[in-house]
Amino acid sequence: MHKFFVLYLVLSFFAEHANGQDFVLNNGYQPERVCCQTSTMAQSQQKIYHLSKKKETYILGAGLGLVVSGIILKTTHDKGKIDSGQLANLNRNDINGLDRGVVFNYSQSAADVSDILLAATSALPVAAFYLDKKTRKEYKTLAVMGGQIFLGNNALSFGTKYAFNRFRPLTYNTNLSFDKRSKQDNRYSFYSAHVSQTAAFSFFFAKVMTDFHPEMSTWSKIGVWSLGAGLPAAQAYLRVESGKHFYSDVIAGYAMGASIGLLIPYLHKTNPDGSGYSFLPIYQEDVKGLALQLTF
């Protein structure tokens, strides 16, 4: 069949040019037009992101590894409620200069608003990707990516809190009651999970929307990325204002969340230019693990 088709094209070419006419197939399609249509169709059908069994296995394994590490840290570093002796020994002068000034911050309303903002930002990509016609076509892939972001971010922040066991600012606030200062949760200030999750999902939203809509105007892109960067910044302000976190807690949370929110789309991006990543196993006497190699 292929040989016949090629022969047909050749014969048609000579027959039409013998009559002084442009080369047109009998069915009315010009080859240039067919080529352009095929190229356009291929581009329109190319997915922005893709899943693969090997890739998802690696990511899931890394996420579960973080969960297990967090559970181990919780088992070995969980110290229960803060007793009166520990509170009495707290000295704000032991805090670094950047964070020392926030120890008397306290606002329950700011804490409540931060919870609402966390829920709203987590729902933002879910709603936006469903309502947008382009992203809805890859909703399953985006849902998997969102799940990976949720797992990775929460597992990492969970383990880190137990590893550092840093008292929250409000524990230093002698204007508050003993009950408010002695809660077990007040041991886990570093780093802010509220900020990291807000940053992860807001940057995920911004990255996906701009990838799916390269035709966006410059101002539209600025608006999308401003929203992506502004939501976790607002969350950081609320967490510091509420007395839940120091500046360094929210800065670290912002950086970690944004990194995860951008990394997962990068790992799934379809890149025709050859850029991408690869996982490299490491086997040494003292080190065994998995390295991520990025190609630009």
Buried (B, 14 or more C-beta within 10 A) or exposed (E): EEEEEEEEEEEBEEEBEEEEEEBEBEEEEEEEEEEEEEEEEEEEEEEBBEBEEEBBEBBBEBBEEBBEBBBEBBEEBEEEEBEEEBBEEBEBEEBEEEBBEBBBBBBEEBBEBBEEBBEEBBEBBBEBBEEBEEBEBBBEBBBBBBBBBBBBBBBBBBBBBBBBBBBBBBBBBEEBEEEBBBEEEBBBBBBBBBBBBBBBBBBBBBBBBBBBBEEBEEEEBEEBBEBBBEBBBBBBBBBBBBBBBBBBBBBBBBBBBBBBBBBBBBBBBEEEEEEBBEBEEEEEEEEEEEEEEEEE
